[in-house]
Amino acid sequence: SGTAGTQISEERAKEIALDHANLTADQVTFCRTEIDSERGTLIYEIEFRHGNTEYSADVNAVDGTIVSWEADQKTVSRNNSGTDTAVNAQISEERAREIALERAGLTADQVRFEKTKLDTERGVLIYEVDFRQGNTEYSADVNAADGTIISWEVDND
C-alpha cells in the first residue's frame, strides 16, 4: 500500500504556508516552490516574500503539516532615492490605529481605544491595537514597518 497517490497539491501546500504566516496570496511574491524528498518524506519547499520578510516553509506533501518554518527580516540599507531606510522605519502609532479602524469599517469617534503598544512578535515589530465599540472588542496586530495587518480578532462580549 503506497502513499504515492495521497499527496496534497502544490496549491494546498502554498495555502498552508500562507495561513501559517497570516498572509494571503495577493500579499506575497512566491520565490520558489518545489517538491523534494527529505529523510524519505515527500515535502514541498515553499519560499515567498512579503515586504522585507522572506518566508521559507517545508510542508509535508502527504498530511500537510509544517515540517520547518523560517521568517527572515532583510535589512534594506538604501531605497531608490538613495536615502537610508532603517529596518525599523515605522509607521506611526496614529497610522496603526487608522489602519485597524479601516479594517473594522469604523471611525475614531465611534470607538474607545483600550491599548496601542509597540511589541515584537516572531522578530517582527508590531503595534498591538485594541479598541471597543459597545460590546464588540477589536484586536489588531499591525506590522510597524509596512502597516499590514498580521492578525485580526473580533470578540462580542
Contacts in CASP RR format, 6 or more apart in sequence:
PFRMAT RR
TARGET T0000
AUTHOR 0000-0000-0000
METHOD contacts of the structure
MODEL  1
SGTAGTQISEERAKEIALDHANLTADQVTFCRTEIDSERGTLIYEIEFRH
GNTEYSADVNAVDGTIVSWEADQKTVSRNNSGTDTAVNAQISEERAREIA
LERAGLTADQVRFEKTKLDTERGVLIYEVDFRQGNTEYSADVNAADGTII
SWEVDND
3 62 0 8 1.000
6 62 0 8 1.000
7 42 0 8 1.000
7 61 0 8 1.000
7 62 0 8 1.000
8 16 0 8 1.000
8 59 0 8 1.000
8 61 0 8 1.000
8 62 0 8 1.000
8 63 0 8 1.000
8 64 0 8 1.000
10 33 0 8 1.000
10 35 0 8 1.000
10 44 0 8 1.000
12 64 0 8 1.000
13 33 0 8 1.000
13 44 0 8 1.000
13 46 0 8 1.000
13 59 0 8 1.000
13 61 0 8 1.000
13 64 0 8 1.000
14 25 0 8 1.000
14 30 0 8 1.000
14 33 0 8 1.000
14 44 0 8 1.000
14 46 0 8 1.000
16 57 0 8 1.000
16 59 0 8 1.000
16 64 0 8 1.000
16 66 0 8 1.000
17 46 0 8 1.000
17 48 0 8 1.000
17 55 0 8 1.000
17 57 0 8 1.000
17 59 0 8 1.000
17 66 0 8 1.000
18 24 0 8 1.000
18 25 0 8 1.000
18 28 0 8 1.000
18 48 0 8 1.000
20 57 0 8 1.000
20 66 0 8 1.000
20 69 0 8 1.000
21 28 0 8 1.000
21 48 0 8 1.000
21 50 0 8 1.000
21 55 0 8 1.000
21 57 0 8 1.000
21 71 0 8 1.000
22 150 0 8 1.000
22 151 0 8 1.000
23 50 0 8 1.000
23 148 0 8 1.000
27 50 0 8 1.000
27 148 0 8 1.000
28 48 0 8 1.000
28 49 0 8 1.000
28 50 0 8 1.000
28 55 0 8 1.000
29 48 0 8 1.000
29 49 0 8 1.000
29 50 0 8 1.000
30 46 0 8 1.000
30 47 0 8 1.000
30 48 0 8 1.000
31 47 0 8 1.000
31 48 0 8 1.000
31 49 0 8 1.000
31 54 0 8 1.000
32 45 0 8 1.000
32 46 0 8 1.000
32 47 0 8 1.000
33 44 0 8 1.000
33 45 0 8 1.000
33 46 0 8 1.000
33 47 0 8 1.000
34 44 0 8 1.000
34 45 0 8 1.000
35 42 0 8 1.000
35 43 0 8 1.000
35 44 0 8 1.000
35 45 0 8 1.000
35 61 0 8 1.000
36 42 0 8 1.000
36 43 0 8 1.000
36 44 0 8 1.000
36 45 0 8 1.000
37 43 0 8 1.000
38 58 0 8 1.000
38 67 0 8 1.000
41 60 0 8 1.000
41 61 0 8 1.000
41 62 0 8 1.000
41 67 0 8 1.000
42 60 0 8 1.000
42 61 0 8 1.000
42 62 0 8 1.000
43 58 0 8 1.000
43 59 0 8 1.000
43 60 0 8 1.000
43 61 0 8 1.000
43 67 0 8 1.000
44 57 0 8 1.000
44 58 0 8 1.000
44 59 0 8 1.000
44 61 0 8 1.000
45 56 0 8 1.000
45 57 0 8 1.000
45 58 0 8 1.000
46 55 0 8 1.000
46 56 0 8 1.000
46 57 0 8 1.000
46 58 0 8 1.000
46 59 0 8 1.000
47 54 0 8 1.000
47 55 0 8 1.000
47 56 0 8 1.000
47 57 0 8 1.000
48 54 0 8 1.000
48 55 0 8 1.000
49 55 0 8 1.000
50 148 0 8 1.000
51 145 0 8 1.000
51 146 0 8 1.000
52 73 0 8 1.000
52 74 0 8 1.000
52 75 0 8 1.000
52 76 0 8 1.000
52 87 0 8 1.000
52 145 0 8 1.000
52 146 0 8 1.000
53 71 0 8 1.000
53 72 0 8 1.000
53 73 0 8 1.000
53 74 0 8 1.000
53 124 0 8 1.000
54 71 0 8 1.000
54 72 0 8 1.000
54 74 0 8 1.000
55 69 0 8 1.000
55 70 0 8 1.000
55 71 0 8 1.000
55 72 0 8 1.000
56 68 0 8 1.000
56 69 0 8 1.000
56 70 0 8 1.000
56 71 0 8 1.000
56 72 0 8 1.000
57 66 0 8 1.000
57 68 0 8 1.000
57 69 0 8 1.000
57 70 0 8 1.000
58 66 0 8 1.000
58 67 0 8 1.000
58 68 0 8 1.000
58 69 0 8 1.000
59 65 0 8 1.000
59 66 0 8 1.000
59 67 0 8 1.000
60 66 0 8 1.000
60 67 0 8 1.000
71 122 0 8 1.000
71 123 0 8 1.000
71 124 0 8 1.000
73 87 0 8 1.000
73 123 0 8 1.000
73 124 0 8 1.000
75 87 0 8 1.000
76 85 0 8 1.000
76 87 0 8 1.000
77 84 0 8 1.000
77 85 0 8 1.000
78 84 0 8 1.000
78 85 0 8 1.000
79 85 0 8 1.000
87 145 0 8 1.000
88 125 0 8 1.000
88 144 0 8 1.000
88 145 0 8 1.000
89 145 0 8 1.000
90 118 0 8 1.000
90 125 0 8 1.000
90 144 0 8 1.000
90 145 0 8 1.000
91 99 0 8 1.000
91 127 0 8 1.000
91 142 0 8 1.000
91 144 0 8 1.000
91 145 0 8 1.000
91 146 0 8 1.000
91 147 0 8 1.000
93 116 0 8 1.000
93 118 0 8 1.000
93 127 0 8 1.000
95 147 0 8 1.000
96 116 0 8 1.000
96 127 0 8 1.000
96 129 0 8 1.000
96 140 0 8 1.000
96 142 0 8 1.000
96 144 0 8 1.000
96 147 0 8 1.000
97 108 0 8 1.000
97 113 0 8 1.000
97 116 0 8 1.000
97 129 0 8 1.000
97 131 0 8 1.000
99 140 0 8 1.000
99 142 0 8 1.000
99 147 0 8 1.000
99 149 0 8 1.000
100 129 0 8 1.000
100 131 0 8 1.000
100 138 0 8 1.000
100 140 0 8 1.000
100 142 0 8 1.000
100 149 0 8 1.000
101 107 0 8 1.000
101 108 0 8 1.000
101 111 0 8 1.000
101 131 0 8 1.000
103 140 0 8 1.000
103 149 0 8 1.000
103 152 0 8 1.000
104 111 0 8 1.000
104 131 0 8 1.000
104 133 0 8 1.000
104 138 0 8 1.000
104 154 0 8 1.000
106 133 0 8 1.000
110 133 0 8 1.000
111 131 0 8 1.000
111 132 0 8 1.000
111 133 0 8 1.000
111 138 0 8 1.000
112 131 0 8 1.000
112 132 0 8 1.000
112 133 0 8 1.000
113 129 0 8 1.000
113 130 0 8 1.000
113 131 0 8 1.000
114 130 0 8 1.000
114 131 0 8 1.000
114 132 0 8 1.000
114 137 0 8 1.000
115 128 0 8 1.000
115 129 0 8 1.000
115 130 0 8 1.000
116 127 0 8 1.000
116 128 0 8 1.000
116 129 0 8 1.000
116 130 0 8 1.000
117 127 0 8 1.000
117 128 0 8 1.000
118 125 0 8 1.000
118 126 0 8 1.000
118 127 0 8 1.000
118 144 0 8 1.000
119 125 0 8 1.000
119 126 0 8 1.000
119 127 0 8 1.000
119 128 0 8 1.000
120 126 0 8 1.000
121 141 0 8 1.000
121 150 0 8 1.000
124 143 0 8 1.000
124 144 0 8 1.000
124 145 0 8 1.000
124 150 0 8 1.000
125 143 0 8 1.000
125 144 0 8 1.000
125 145 0 8 1.000
126 141 0 8 1.000
126 142 0 8 1.000
126 143 0 8 1.000
126 144 0 8 1.000
126 150 0 8 1.000
127 141 0 8 1.000
127 142 0 8 1.000
127 144 0 8 1.000
128 139 0 8 1.000
128 140 0 8 1.000
128 141 0 8 1.000
129 138 0 8 1.000
129 139 0 8 1.000
129 140 0 8 1.000
129 141 0 8 1.000
129 142 0 8 1.000
130 137 0 8 1.000
130 138 0 8 1.000
130 139 0 8 1.000
130 140 0 8 1.000
131 137 0 8 1.000
131 138 0 8 1.000
132 138 0 8 1.000
135 156 0 8 1.000
135 157 0 8 1.000
136 154 0 8 1.000
136 155 0 8 1.000
136 156 0 8 1.000
136 157 0 8 1.000
137 154 0 8 1.000
137 155 0 8 1.000
137 156 0 8 1.000
137 157 0 8 1.000
138 152 0 8 1.000
138 153 0 8 1.000
138 154 0 8 1.000
139 151 0 8 1.000
139 152 0 8 1.000
139 153 0 8 1.000
139 154 0 8 1.000
139 155 0 8 1.000
140 149 0 8 1.000
140 151 0 8 1.000
140 152 0 8 1.000
140 153 0 8 1.000
141 149 0 8 1.000
141 150 0 8 1.000
141 151 0 8 1.000
141 152 0 8 1.000
142 148 0 8 1.000
142 149 0 8 1.000
142 150 0 8 1.000
143 149 0 8 1.000
143 150 0 8 1.000
END
